[in-house]
């Protein structure tokens, strides 16, 4: 049996052949064991991994019990959920373990998985690689510190208030430090959504 079907597939098709061990190939068994080992090593429950991978929890359960033939796109999504910084490495480990247990892939399936991951990223459920996530966070924190500092300076009488000037200078300095940590400006395209950070004041 293949992994969880696209939205257009019937529930009957999804539910066929779910008895543990029924006709499971060596590859299905091996990838199931490896997926469970990687999940546990990452300290994730089935529910947490499913959420972080934008898949159904039942898909994780059936995969780990050797009840489905996973597609490469599913294994790629699970690798993201386990550790986005090691996504390629983990995906190849899972694919190699699956061997003859891999189900055929189509463009429709790849688009389906990509759309689910994109929605999960935008909703904050699917993690991004730490370098990207940290860059976005530092840029946004830098923007917030800069705006807070400038807001103080624009208050009536702020330029004659030593405390206000000290606080504004602290925030503006913090903004510059955060911007240095963030690195160059970033533009990400997640589906049809464009995210641009780091183009504000230094």
PLY file of the C-alpha trace (Angstrom):
ply
format ascii 1.0
element vertex 202
property float x
property float y
property float z
element edge 201
property int vertex1
property int vertex2
end_header
0.00 0.00 0.00
1.22 3.54 -0.72
1.41 6.44 1.72
-1.55 8.70 2.58
-3.44 9.68 -0.54
-3.98 13.18 -2.00
-7.15 15.08 -1.15
-8.92 13.64 -4.20
-8.45 9.99 -3.24
-11.23 8.08 -1.53
-11.10 7.03 2.12
-11.53 3.42 1.07
-8.33 3.61 -0.93
-6.46 5.07 2.03
-7.68 2.40 4.45
-6.90 -0.72 2.38
-4.33 -3.17 3.66
-3.59 -1.75 7.08
-3.27 -4.98 9.04
0.18 -5.08 10.68
2.69 -7.10 8.72
0.31 -8.03 5.88
2.52 -8.45 2.82
5.13 -6.01 4.11
8.34 -6.09 2.10
11.76 -6.07 3.68
12.07 -2.45 2.61
8.80 -1.47 4.24
9.88 -3.09 7.49
13.36 -1.55 7.38
12.19 1.99 6.65
9.55 1.69 9.35
12.14 0.70 11.94
14.53 3.45 10.84
11.80 6.10 10.87
10.88 5.13 14.43
14.53 5.16 15.56
15.10 8.62 14.04
11.89 9.96 15.56
12.73 8.70 19.03
16.33 9.97 18.77
14.90 13.41 17.98
12.66 13.19 21.07
9.45 13.40 19.03
6.14 11.65 19.52
4.23 10.35 16.52
1.87 13.30 16.83
4.72 15.83 17.00
6.48 14.34 13.97
3.25 14.30 11.99
2.64 17.96 12.80
6.20 18.99 11.92
6.06 17.01 8.67
2.57 18.12 7.60
1.32 14.54 7.39
-1.43 12.63 9.17
-0.47 10.94 12.43
-1.93 7.70 11.07
0.56 7.91 8.19
3.47 7.99 10.65
1.98 5.05 12.58
1.39 2.94 9.47
4.84 3.70 8.09
6.55 2.66 11.33
4.57 -0.60 11.35
5.47 -1.44 7.76
1.87 -1.09 6.59
2.48 1.33 3.71
4.84 1.74 0.78
6.06 5.31 1.22
6.74 7.63 -1.63
10.01 9.55 -1.72
8.12 12.81 -1.12
6.68 11.43 2.13
10.12 10.39 3.36
11.43 13.82 2.43
8.66 15.49 4.45
9.37 13.26 7.46
13.07 14.14 7.22
12.13 17.82 7.45
10.06 17.10 10.54
12.82 15.11 12.22
15.58 17.66 11.61
15.36 20.33 8.88
19.12 20.96 9.18
19.80 17.34 8.15
16.86 16.93 5.80
18.81 15.70 2.76
20.92 13.28 4.78
17.93 11.80 6.62
15.85 11.58 3.46
18.54 9.55 1.72
18.87 7.27 4.74
15.13 6.62 4.71
15.03 6.11 0.94
17.95 3.67 1.11
16.25 1.73 3.91
12.98 1.57 1.98
14.68 0.05 -1.06
12.04 -2.08 -2.82
9.38 -0.67 -0.48
9.28 2.71 -2.25
5.99 3.48 -4.02
5.93 5.14 -7.46
6.06 8.93 -7.41
4.23 11.38 -9.65
4.34 15.13 -10.15
0.90 15.36 -8.54
2.16 13.66 -5.39
5.23 15.91 -5.22
3.06 19.01 -5.59
0.68 17.70 -2.93
3.48 17.18 -0.40
5.10 20.52 -1.25
1.83 22.42 -0.76
1.25 20.77 2.63
4.77 21.64 3.77
4.40 25.22 2.55
1.15 25.66 4.45
2.76 24.14 7.54
5.76 26.49 7.34
3.53 29.54 6.97
1.42 28.37 9.93
4.55 27.87 12.05
4.09 24.11 12.40
6.80 22.89 10.01
10.32 23.97 11.02
12.74 25.70 8.68
16.51 25.11 8.71
17.98 26.89 11.73
20.13 29.23 9.63
17.04 30.50 7.80
14.85 30.62 10.90
17.53 32.43 12.93
18.13 34.92 10.12
14.45 35.78 9.92
14.17 36.06 13.71
17.25 38.30 14.05
16.09 40.57 11.23
12.63 40.90 12.74
14.03 41.53 16.21
16.37 44.15 14.71
13.39 45.85 13.04
11.45 45.83 16.32
14.37 47.32 18.28
14.92 50.01 15.65
11.26 50.97 15.55
11.08 51.10 19.35
14.15 53.32 19.51
12.87 55.67 16.83
9.47 55.84 18.52
11.17 57.09 21.69
13.08 59.75 19.75
9.87 60.99 18.14
8.16 61.59 21.48
7.67 65.25 22.36
10.60 66.44 24.47
12.58 63.21 24.03
15.71 65.02 22.83
15.84 66.91 26.12
15.30 63.79 28.24
18.56 62.01 29.13
16.81 58.77 30.10
14.83 58.69 26.88
17.97 59.29 24.84
19.85 56.54 26.67
17.03 54.06 26.07
16.71 55.04 22.42
20.46 54.68 21.88
20.43 51.28 23.61
17.65 50.04 21.32
19.30 51.38 18.18
22.61 49.77 19.16
20.80 46.49 19.86
19.22 46.72 16.42
22.63 47.06 14.78
24.01 44.06 16.68
21.03 41.92 15.70
21.35 43.00 12.07
24.99 41.93 12.07
24.00 38.54 13.49
21.22 38.17 10.91
23.48 38.69 7.93
22.39 40.04 4.53
18.74 40.71 3.65
16.67 37.61 2.90
13.84 36.99 0.48
11.98 33.67 0.72
9.22 32.36 -1.51
6.97 29.89 0.27
4.32 28.90 -2.21
2.82 32.16 -3.43
3.89 34.05 -0.32
7.01 36.21 -0.41
8.80 36.93 2.87
11.41 39.71 2.79
13.44 40.66 5.86
16.50 42.80 6.49
15.77 45.68 4.13
15.03 48.18 6.91
17.42 50.63 8.59
20.85 49.33 9.67
0 1
1 2
2 3
3 4
4 5
5 6
6 7
7 8
8 9
9 10
10 11
11 12
12 13
13 14
14 15
15 16
16 17
17 18
18 19
19 20
20 21
21 22
22 23
23 24
24 25
25 26
26 27
27 28
28 29
29 30
30 31
31 32
32 33
33 34
34 35
35 36
36 37
37 38
38 39
39 40
40 41
41 42
42 43
43 44
44 45
45 46
46 47
47 48
48 49
49 50
50 51
51 52
52 53
53 54
54 55
55 56
56 57
57 58
58 59
59 60
60 61
61 62
62 63
63 64
64 65
65 66
66 67
67 68
68 69
69 70
70 71
71 72
72 73
73 74
74 75
75 76
76 77
77 78
78 79
79 80
80 81
81 82
82 83
83 84
84 85
85 86
86 87
87 88
88 89
89 90
90 91
91 92
92 93
93 94
94 95
95 96
96 97
97 98
98 99
99 100
100 101
101 102
102 103
103 104
104 105
105 106
106 107
107 108
108 109
109 110
110 111
111 112
112 113
113 114
114 115
115 116
116 117
117 118
118 119
119 120
120 121
121 122
122 123
123 124
124 125
125 126
126 127
127 128
128 129
129 130
130 131
131 132
132 133
133 134
134 135
135 136
136 137
137 138
138 139
139 140
140 141
141 142
142 143
143 144
144 145
145 146
146 147
147 148
148 149
149 150
150 151
151 152
152 153
153 154
154 155
155 156
156 157
157 158
158 159
159 160
160 161
161 162
162 163
163 164
164 165
165 166
166 167
167 168
168 169
169 170
170 171
171 172
172 173
173 174
174 175
175 176
176 177
177 178
178 179
179 180
180 181
181 182
182 183
183 184
184 185
185 186
186 187
187 188
188 189
189 190
190 191
191 192
192 193
193 194
194 195
195 196
196 197
197 198
198 199
199 200
200 201
